[in-house]
Amino acid sequence: MNASEIGWIILTCVLGVQLIFAIWNVTCLPKVRSFNADELKNKDILVSVLIPARNEKLHIQGCLESVLASDTSGFRMEVLVLDDRSEDETAAIIQAIADHDPRVRLLHGVELPAGWMGKSHACHRLVQEAKGEWFMFVDADVRLEPAAIRQTIAAGCEQGGGLVTGFPYQVTKTWMEKLVVPMMVFTIISHLPIFMIRRSSNPMFVAATGAFLLIHRSSYKASGGHAAIQADLVDDMSLAKAVKRAGYPVMLADVHDVTNTRMYQNGAEVWNGYKKNMYEGMGRKDVLLLGTMLMYTLMYIVPPLGLVIGLLTGNATSIIYGLVGTVLGMGVKRVSDHAGGQPWWLAFLQPISMACVIAIGIASWQAGRSGKGYVWKGRRYS
């Protein structure tokens, strides 16, 4: 047995362990529908639905209509929307809806103060105006099923406060969206022990998305809220970590069957959105980001590449282990896609998806290290 064969054996064993871990990890993800929402009938809860919006004319009406159609059995609801100095008709659309539904109130953004990130400042302003016991942050591109808020509040009440979040079902239309956007769930299912999010107080074990995030007022206040993370580009993760540091629980739940979103409209938005988040999301740690990209290359690019080379050269070892490794890698992708409600055939494109993620990761690192920063929704962040 030569060194090449030993390397292949080690690689396929690692991929086998990764597949087993992913299958087990998915079972640890609580479904938000599993919580008993009937218990809310005995409570008098006011929930503040908080929606920051900047240049969201394509989404804001659908978002608000879905929020206002929520099943509010057991709680009262106010809906605050902050138009963050949009350059389109976002404010007019919000106001037209507010004119017909007194639960909706339009707030107007101000010039971004020094040291603040745009979305964090918008969320901070929304909280200042909110009266609810619970704050339900919802992105303008998210659509809710009628049970979404009610079930999430039930989860929060059963948890006893803290923060509850989950990744909406990702609607994808362009090829870049299909290849890259579902990889967000892939990274969590593959690497983060989900049971540790609830059981451990260590902020290292956390995952969150600001697209759909519920937090109790007292937990928000104790964590310092968005004011404490005003300069952090990846605000949702920073807020969840702050909640844990303050001694409150965090739950990542499966909400894909009660929420959906189309985060990006085209390939350029996918590239810029992920480029903005990847380096920052890893704490601007070069070794962590580049090490992860190297690991992804070895685990998910080398096997299909080895299979192709083996087929071209007739090398049986490369063919066998390359095929086994490729299938295992696609198996991991299928597990994560199933958890996110994505179609089965996306798993066969996993090597291309991973190549895209690696390319974006390197671009994110270069932009962060060079000081060029990132551009998002007309604003530049360094």
N, C-alpha and C positions, 0 to 999 in steps of 0.2 A: 504494500500500500504506500503510494507516494504522497508528498506534501499536498499536492493538488486535490487528491481524493479525500484526504483528511479534512482539508478546508471545506470541501463540499459537504461532507458529513456533518461537520460542526454547524455550517450555515443552515442546512435543512432541519437539524435538530432544534436550532434556535427558532426557526419559523414554525415548527411543530408546537413548541411551547407557546409561542405567541398566539397561535390559533386557539389552543386550549384556553389560554388566559382570556382571550377576547370572548369566547363562548361563555365562560363563567362570569366574566365582568358584566355582560349584558343582563344576566339574571339578577344582578345587584341593583339595577336601575328601577326605582319604584315608578309605577305608572300613576299619573296624577288622577286618573279616573278611579283608581282603587280606593281613594279616601272617601269616607262617609260624609257627604255634604249635607245630609239630612239634619245633622246635629247643629247646623247653622241656624235652623229655625228657632232655636231657643236663645239666640244671641241678637243683639242690636248693634251691628257693625257698620261703620261708614268706611267705604273703600274709595280712595282717591286714585283714579286712573290718570296717569301722568304721561303725556305724549309730547316729546320734543320734535319739532318739525322744521326742516330747512330745505326749501326747494322741493317740496313733496307733492306737487300738484297731481302727479300720476297716482299717488297712493292714498292721500289723506282722507278722501271721501269714503273709499272702501273700508279703510281702517276704522273710521268713526262709526260708520253704519254697522259694522260687525260688533264693535264695543257696545253701542246703544241697543243692539238686539240681544244682549246677554241675559241669561236667566239670573235674575237678582233675588231669587227666593232666599230669604235669610239675611240679606244685607242691603244697605243703601249705597248708592254710587254717585259720585261726582266725577266729571271728566274735565280735566284741565289740559289745554293744548297751548304750547308756547310756539309761536311763529318766530323762529330764530333769524330774523332779518332776511327772509326769503326774497329772492329776485324774481319770483314767478307769482302765480295766483293763489298760493297756499293760504294766505291769510283770508282772502275773500271767500274761499271755499269753506274754511272753518267757521267764519262768521255767519255764512248762510245757514249752516247746520245749527249753530248756536241760536239763531233767531227762531228756530222751530222746536228746539228742545232745551229747556231751562237747565238740564243737567250739564250742559256743555258751556265752558267759559274759555274765551280766547285771551291769551296773554301775549304781549309783544316783547320781543327781545331787545336788548340794548347792545351798545358797542361792547365787544368782548374785552373784559379787563385784562391787564397784563398778568401773565402767569397762569391763565386759565385755558383749558381746552374747551372748544365750543360746546360739545354735547354735555360735558360735566357742568358747565355754567348754566345751560338751559335746564338741566335736571335740578340743579340747586335752586333756581328761580321758581320752578314748579313746586318744589317741596315747601318753599316759603309761603306759598299761597294755599297749600293743601290743608284740609281740615280732617282728613280721615285718620283712622287708627292704623290702617294698612295703606302702603303706597304701592300701586301696581304700575310699574314702568312698562310701557309698550312702545316699540318703534313704529313709525308711521307706515312702514311697508308690511306690517304684520296684520293678518286677518284672524279673528277669533271665532271659534264655534261657540254657541250659546252657553255651553257648560264650562268653558275654559276658566274664566275668572272664579266662578263658584267653586270648582274643584280645587283650584290652586289655593284659595283661601282656606278650604277644608284641610289641605295639606299643611298650610302654615299654622293653623290653629292646633292641629294634632301635634305638630312639632313644638308648639309653645313659643312661637315668635321666630325671630331670626330672619332668614332669607330663603326663599324658594325660587328656583329658576329652572329653565329647560329650553332646549333648542327646538324651535318650530320646524315643522316639515318644510324642507327647502324646495321651492318650486324652481326648476331650472329649464331654460329653453335653448340658449345658445350652447355650443359645444364646450366652450371654456367654462361655463357655469356647471355643466354636467360633469366635467372632468375634475374640477377643483372644489366647488362648494361643498359636496358631501364629505370631503376629506377632513372637514372640521370635526365631524362626529367620529371619523376614523381615528384621529389622533387621541381622542378621549378614550374610546373603547379599547384601543391598543395599549395605552400606556398608563392611564390613571386608574388606580384601584378605586372604583366608585364607592364601595362600602366605606372607605376611609373618609370620604367627604363628610358623611354624617357622624361617624364614630370618632374621628380624630379632631382635636382642636388645633392641630398644626395647619397653618395657612398654606403650607406647601400642597396639601391635598384639597384642591378647590378647582371648580370649573363653573363658569357663569357666562351668561349672555345678557346684555342689556336689552336685547330685543323683546324679552319677556321675563320680567324680574319682579317678584313680590317681596317686600320687606316691611317689617313692623316698624311703626314710628319710633318706639323706644330703642330698637336695635339700630335703626338708622342714626338716631341722635348719639347713642353710645359709641358708634363707630367713627363719628366725626363727619359722616355723610360725604357728599361730593366736595365740600370745602376742604376736607383733609386729603383729597386725592386730585385736587384741581389741576395739577400739572401732568397727571398720568394719562398717556394716550390711550391705553387699554383700560378704560374706566370701570367696566363691569367686573373684570378680574380683580382689580385693585379694591373695589368696594366689597366684594365677597371676602377677600383676605382681611380687610379691616374689620368686617363683622366677626370673623373668627377670632381675631386678636382681641376684640372687645368681649369675648366670652360667650357669643351667641351662636346658635347652630346654623348650618348651611345645608340645603338639600338640592341636589340635582335630580330632577324628575323627568320622566318620559312624557312630553307634552305634544309629540308630533301629530297625534290624532285629534287634538283640539285647537291647534294653531298651525298657521302656515305663513310663509313669507317668500317673496322673491327679492333677495337682498340686493342683487345686481342685475342690471339690464343688458349688459354686454361684456365682452371679453376685457376691455380696457378697465371697466369698473371692478371686475373680479381681480385683475392684476393689481390695481392700485389699492383696493380694499385689503387684500391679504398682505401686500407689501407693507402697508401701514402697520399691520398688527403683529407680524411674525417676530421680528427682532425685539420689538417692545414687549410683546407677550412673554418672551423668554428672559425678561429682565435686562435686556441689552447685554447679555452674557455671550461673548463670542464663542467660548468653548462649548457652551450648551447648544447654541444654534448650529454651529458648524459641525459639532459632533453628531447632532441629530440628523443633519443632512447626509453625513457620511454613513451613519447607520442605515438610513433609508436607502442609500445607494447600494450598500452591500446586501441588504435584505430583499429589496424589491426591484432593483435594476439589474444587478449581477445575474440572478437566475434566468430571466428571460433572455438576457444578452448571451449568457452561456449556452442556452438552448439553441439560439440562432447560430452561434459560432459552431456548436457541435454538429448541427445539421449541415452546415456548409463544409466542415472539415471531416465529418464522419467519425468524430471522437465520441465513443459510446458513453464515457464517463460524464462528459459535459451534457450530452443529450438526456441521460437518465436523471442526474441530479438537477440539471437546469429545469427539466419538466416538473419534477417533484417540487422544487422550490417555487416555481412559478404558480403551480396549482395551490400550494399552501398559502402563498401571498394573496392570491385571488380569493381564497377561502376566508382569510381575515377581512378582506374588503367586503365580501358578501355578508359577513356577520354584522359589520358596522352599517352597511347599507340597509339591511333588514331592520336594524334598530331605528334607523331614520326614515323608514318607509320608502326607500329608493328602489328602483326596478332591479331585477336580478342580473340583467345583462351588463350593468355598469361594472360589475366585478371583473369582467374580461378585459376592461380597459384600464385596470389598475396600474400596470407599468407606465402607461402614458400619464395617468393622473399623478403618479408619484414623481415623474420627471418634471411635470409642471410645478408641483409643490417645491421641489428642490430648486428649480430656477427662480421661483418667486422668493424663496428663502434667502438665496444668495443676493438677489437684488435688494431685499429688505435690509440685509446686513450691510451691503455697500452704501445704501442711502443713509443708514443710521450712522455708520462709522465716518463717512466722508463729510457729514454735516449738511448734506443737501436736503435732508429731511423728506417729508411726505406731503403730497397734496391730496386733499379730500374735500369735496363739496365746496370748491372755490377758496379753501383756506390752506395755507402752508403751515405744517408743523415740523419743528426741528427736534 
